[in-house]
Amino acid sequence: MKKKLLSLMAFCAVLFCFLPVSQGLAFAASWRAANESELRTVLPARAPVLQERIETEMRTASGITDGNGRFVAGIVLITAGYSADGKYSHYFVSQVPLKIGGSSLKAGEYVIGWQHIEDGLSVKFYESSTGKEVATVEARLSPQVTRVESFRVWPPSERGIMQIGRFSFPYQIVE
């Protein structure tokens, strides 16, 4: 009787050890690349940046969805002639909290700007409505990246990275 009880307890302990891992895998697998029509519902033709509405370039749109109406997506801004010229290059929407580098981003609307550094990019996230800087991360050349993209959000189950040009940085969805 004691052996059966000990065996059952050991089995339950092993099962509970693997439960968080399997839940995490199911969560990551539920996010997928968003299609063009889905991205059009989330990303504006003119992005609200400070007091302006800056045109976007839909062919550069990229994002992911959980299939339940939540998105993480971005698009290139056409900044020529706007006050954002040179500071911001992308408009970014996250409908879930994210961890990027050592920073946490709340669900919201952001603009992204970047500058070349010695061996990568310094990527900065700003609140779209105020221009307040909220996160900085370094993007590096990555062996995972096989082609240059204006902007791309990879699903967590595939790569869990965001890509600008040839450079990428990891992100995590915080639930």
C-alpha positions as CSV (number, residue, x, y, z in Angstrom):
1,M,0.0,0.0,0.0
2,K,2.8,2.4,0.9
3,K,4.7,1.6,-2.3
4,K,1.6,2.4,-4.4
5,L,1.1,5.6,-2.6
6,L,4.7,6.6,-3.0
7,S,4.6,5.7,-6.7
8,L,1.4,7.8,-7.2
9,M,3.0,10.7,-5.4
10,A,6.2,10.5,-7.5
11,F,4.1,10.3,-10.7
12,C,2.2,13.4,-9.7
13,A,5.4,15.3,-8.8
14,V,6.8,14.5,-12.3
15,L,3.5,15.5,-13.9
16,F,3.5,18.9,-12.1
17,C,7.1,19.5,-13.1
18,F,6.2,19.3,-16.8
19,L,2.8,21.1,-16.6
20,P,4.1,24.7,-16.9
21,V,6.3,23.7,-19.8
22,S,3.4,22.1,-21.7
23,Q,1.2,25.1,-21.0
24,G,3.9,27.5,-22.2
25,L,4.3,25.5,-25.4
26,A,0.5,25.5,-26.0
27,F,0.5,29.3,-25.5
28,A,3.4,30.0,-27.9
29,A,1.8,27.7,-30.5
30,S,-1.5,29.6,-30.3
31,W,0.1,32.8,-31.8
32,R,0.5,32.8,-35.6
33,A,1.4,35.2,-38.3
34,A,-1.5,37.6,-39.1
35,N,-2.6,37.8,-42.7
36,E,-3.0,41.0,-44.7
37,S,-6.7,41.5,-44.1
38,E,-6.2,41.0,-40.4
39,L,-3.3,43.5,-40.3
40,R,-5.5,46.1,-42.1
41,T,-8.0,46.0,-39.2
42,V,-5.3,46.8,-36.7
43,L,-2.8,49.1,-38.5
44,P,-4.0,52.5,-39.7
45,A,-3.4,54.0,-43.2
46,R,-2.3,57.1,-41.2
47,A,-0.7,56.5,-37.8
48,P,-1.4,58.8,-34.9
49,V,2.1,60.1,-33.9
50,L,2.1,63.0,-31.5
51,Q,-0.3,65.6,-33.1
52,E,0.2,64.3,-36.6
53,R,-1.3,61.5,-38.7
54,I,1.6,60.0,-40.6
55,E,1.1,57.8,-43.7
56,T,2.0,54.1,-43.4
57,E,3.2,51.7,-46.0
58,M,0.9,48.7,-45.9
59,R,3.1,46.4,-47.9
60,T,5.6,46.5,-45.0
61,A,3.0,45.5,-42.4
62,S,3.8,42.5,-40.2
63,G,2.3,41.0,-37.1
64,I,1.0,38.1,-35.1
65,T,-2.4,37.2,-33.7
66,D,-3.7,34.8,-31.1
67,G,-6.8,34.2,-33.3
68,N,-9.0,35.7,-30.6
69,G,-8.7,39.4,-31.7
70,R,-5.4,40.2,-30.1
71,F,-2.5,41.4,-32.2
72,V,1.2,42.5,-32.0
73,A,1.9,44.3,-35.3
74,G,4.0,47.0,-36.9
75,I,4.4,49.0,-40.1
76,V,6.8,51.4,-41.7
77,L,6.0,55.1,-41.5
78,I,6.4,57.4,-44.5
79,T,8.0,60.3,-42.5
80,A,9.2,62.6,-45.2
81,G,7.8,66.1,-44.5
82,Y,6.7,65.3,-40.9
83,S,8.3,66.4,-37.7
84,A,9.0,62.7,-36.9
85,D,11.4,62.5,-39.8
86,G,14.6,60.8,-38.6
87,K,13.4,60.0,-35.1
88,Y,10.7,57.4,-35.9
89,S,10.6,54.8,-38.6
90,H,7.9,52.4,-37.6
91,Y,4.4,52.4,-36.0
92,F,3.8,49.6,-33.6
93,V,0.7,48.2,-31.9
94,S,0.6,45.7,-29.1
95,Q,-2.7,44.5,-27.6
96,V,-0.9,42.4,-25.0
97,P,2.0,43.3,-22.6
98,L,5.4,42.5,-23.9
99,K,8.9,42.1,-22.5
100,I,11.5,43.6,-24.9
101,G,15.1,43.5,-23.7
102,G,15.1,44.5,-20.1
103,S,11.9,46.6,-20.5
104,S,8.3,45.9,-20.2
105,L,5.8,47.4,-22.7
106,K,2.1,47.8,-21.7
107,A,-0.5,47.1,-24.4
108,G,-0.7,50.2,-26.5
109,E,0.5,52.2,-29.5
110,Y,4.1,53.0,-30.0
111,V,6.5,54.4,-32.6
112,I,9.9,52.9,-33.1
113,G,13.2,54.6,-34.0
114,W,16.6,53.1,-34.5
115,Q,20.2,54.1,-34.9
116,H,23.2,52.1,-36.1
117,I,25.7,51.2,-33.4
118,E,29.0,49.4,-33.8
119,D,27.6,45.9,-34.5
120,G,23.9,46.4,-34.7
121,L,21.0,48.8,-34.1
122,S,19.9,50.6,-31.0
123,V,16.1,50.3,-31.2
124,K,13.9,52.7,-29.1
125,F,10.2,52.5,-28.4
126,Y,8.3,55.7,-27.8
127,E,4.6,56.2,-26.8
128,S,2.9,57.2,-30.0
129,S,0.7,59.9,-28.4
130,T,3.4,61.6,-26.3
131,G,6.8,60.7,-27.8
132,K,8.0,59.5,-24.4
133,E,10.8,56.9,-24.6
134,V,9.7,53.7,-22.9
135,A,12.1,51.0,-24.0
136,T,15.5,50.5,-25.7
137,V,16.9,47.2,-27.0
138,E,19.9,46.3,-29.1
139,A,19.2,44.4,-32.3
140,R,22.0,42.2,-33.7
141,L,22.7,40.3,-36.8
142,S,21.1,36.9,-36.3
143,P,21.7,33.5,-37.9
144,Q,17.9,33.0,-37.6
145,V,17.4,35.9,-40.1
146,T,17.8,34.6,-43.7
147,R,16.4,37.6,-45.6
148,V,16.2,41.4,-45.1
149,E,12.7,42.7,-44.0
150,S,11.5,46.2,-43.5
151,F,9.8,45.0,-40.3
152,R,8.7,41.6,-39.2
153,V,7.2,40.1,-36.0
154,W,7.9,36.4,-35.9
155,P,5.4,34.2,-33.8
156,P,6.9,33.0,-30.5
157,S,6.6,29.4,-31.6
158,E,8.8,30.0,-34.6
159,R,11.5,32.5,-33.5
160,G,10.1,34.9,-30.9
161,I,12.0,37.8,-32.5
162,M,11.3,41.2,-34.1
163,Q,13.3,42.0,-37.2
164,I,14.3,45.3,-38.7
165,G,16.4,44.9,-41.9
166,R,19.0,42.2,-41.2
167,F,18.9,42.8,-37.4
168,S,16.7,41.2,-34.8
169,F,15.9,41.2,-31.1
170,P,13.9,38.8,-28.9
171,Y,10.6,39.6,-27.3
172,Q,8.2,37.8,-25.0
173,I,4.4,38.0,-24.6
174,V,3.6,38.5,-21.0
175,E,0.2,37.0,-19.9
